[in-house]
Amino acid sequence: MSQGEKRKFIRWDAIHLLDYIVIDPDGSEGRYSMGRTLDVSLNGLKLETSYDIPLGAELEITVGIEEDLVDLVGRITHKSEKAGRCISGIEFIKMSAESRRVFRLYTEAFKKYQEQESGAAENFTGGIQ
């Protein structure tokens, strides 16, 4: 599929990206940034960021699929660091029924992409582990 063709789902090279706003403890909007999704489920995701987000912090997250934008709220439930990047586990705490429907499509597309990447890597190595 060429770059100029219309895609049915989110572009594979952008499937990992989302934007978010950290909600300060007083409820006001804090820092805005973008991050990379490492894994997703219907109840949460694993997010890689360039800076540390405090444990328990709430985030307003926006994910785009085709013309749909999904807005949801999540809370940092665990975190770690890898190669100088911050990895945060986020549990969703607020999502509308329509957002959940659209996010399900995002989750399916993300998982399909991971399976394709895994298969390509296995083919490249000839199945050697």
C-alpha positions as CSV (number, residue, x, y, z in Angstrom):
1,M,0.0,0.0,0.0
2,S,1.5,3.3,-1.0
3,Q,1.8,6.3,1.3
4,G,-0.8,8.2,-0.6
5,E,-3.6,5.6,-0.4
6,K,-6.4,5.9,2.2
7,R,-6.1,3.3,4.9
8,K,-8.8,1.5,6.7
9,F,-7.2,1.9,10.1
10,I,-4.5,4.1,11.6
11,R,-1.2,4.2,9.8
12,W,1.2,1.4,11.1
13,D,4.0,3.9,11.7
14,A,1.7,6.1,13.8
15,I,-0.1,3.4,15.7
16,H,2.2,3.7,18.6
17,L,1.7,7.5,19.1
18,L,-0.8,9.3,21.3
19,D,-0.9,12.6,23.1
20,Y,-1.8,13.2,26.7
21,I,-2.1,15.9,29.4
22,V,-1.0,15.2,33.0
23,I,-3.8,16.3,35.4
24,D,-2.3,18.0,38.4
25,P,-3.4,17.0,41.9
26,D,-5.5,20.1,42.1
27,G,-7.4,19.0,39.0
28,S,-5.9,21.6,36.6
29,E,-4.3,20.6,33.4
30,G,-0.5,20.1,33.6
31,R,2.1,19.2,31.1
32,Y,1.1,18.3,27.6
33,S,3.2,15.8,25.6
34,M,3.2,12.8,23.3
35,G,4.2,9.3,24.0
36,R,4.6,5.9,22.4
37,T,2.3,3.0,23.1
38,L,4.1,-0.2,23.8
39,D,1.1,-2.4,24.5
40,V,-2.7,-2.0,24.8
41,S,-5.7,-3.8,26.2
42,L,-9.3,-2.6,26.6
43,N,-8.5,-1.7,30.2
44,G,-5.2,0.0,29.9
45,L,-1.9,0.5,28.1
46,K,1.8,0.7,28.5
47,L,3.2,4.1,27.6
48,E,6.8,5.1,26.9
49,T,7.6,8.8,27.6
50,S,10.7,11.0,27.7
51,Y,10.1,12.1,31.2
52,D,8.9,10.6,34.5
53,I,5.2,10.8,35.4
54,P,4.5,10.3,39.1
55,L,2.9,7.1,40.2
56,G,-0.9,7.6,40.7
57,A,-1.0,10.6,38.3
58,E,-4.0,10.9,36.1
59,L,-3.7,11.5,32.4
60,E,-6.2,12.7,29.8
61,I,-5.2,10.6,26.7
62,T,-6.3,11.1,23.1
63,V,-5.9,8.3,20.6
64,G,-6.8,8.7,16.9
65,I,-8.3,6.1,14.6
66,E,-9.3,7.2,11.1
67,E,-11.5,10.2,11.7
68,D,-12.3,9.2,15.3
69,L,-10.6,10.6,18.3
70,V,-10.9,8.7,21.5
71,D,-10.6,10.7,24.8
72,L,-10.1,8.8,27.9
73,V,-8.7,9.2,31.4
74,G,-6.1,6.8,32.9
75,R,-4.1,6.5,36.1
76,I,-0.4,5.5,36.4
77,T,-0.4,2.2,38.3
78,H,3.2,1.1,37.9
79,K,6.3,2.4,36.2
80,S,9.9,1.6,35.3
81,E,12.8,2.9,33.3
82,K,14.5,1.3,30.2
83,A,17.3,2.8,28.2
84,G,16.7,6.3,29.6
85,R,13.0,6.2,28.7
86,C,10.1,6.1,31.3
87,I,7.7,3.2,31.0
88,S,4.3,3.7,32.7
89,G,1.4,1.2,33.1
90,I,-1.9,3.0,32.8
91,E,-5.3,1.7,33.9
92,F,-8.3,3.4,32.3
93,I,-10.6,5.0,34.8
94,K,-13.0,6.9,32.5
95,M,-14.1,6.1,28.9
96,S,-17.5,6.6,27.2
97,A,-19.3,3.7,25.6
98,E,-18.6,5.2,22.1
99,S,-14.9,5.7,23.0
100,R,-14.7,2.1,24.2
101,R,-16.2,0.9,20.9
102,V,-13.6,2.9,18.9
103,F,-10.8,2.0,21.2
104,R,-11.6,-1.7,20.6
105,L,-10.7,-1.1,16.9
106,Y,-7.5,0.6,18.0
107,T,-6.6,-2.4,20.2
108,E,-7.3,-4.9,17.4
109,A,-5.2,-2.9,14.9
110,F,-2.4,-2.6,17.4
111,K,-2.4,-6.4,18.2
112,K,-2.5,-7.2,14.5
113,Y,0.5,-5.0,13.9
114,Q,2.4,-6.7,16.7
115,E,1.7,-10.1,15.3
116,Q,2.9,-9.0,11.9
117,E,6.1,-7.5,13.3
118,S,6.7,-10.7,15.3
119,G,6.2,-12.9,12.2
120,A,8.5,-10.7,10.2
121,A,11.2,-10.9,12.8
122,E,10.8,-14.7,13.0
123,N,11.1,-15.0,9.2
124,F,14.2,-12.8,9.2
125,T,15.9,-15.0,11.8
126,G,14.7,-18.3,10.4
127,G,12.9,-19.1,13.6
128,I,16.2,-19.1,15.6
129,Q,15.6,-17.9,19.2
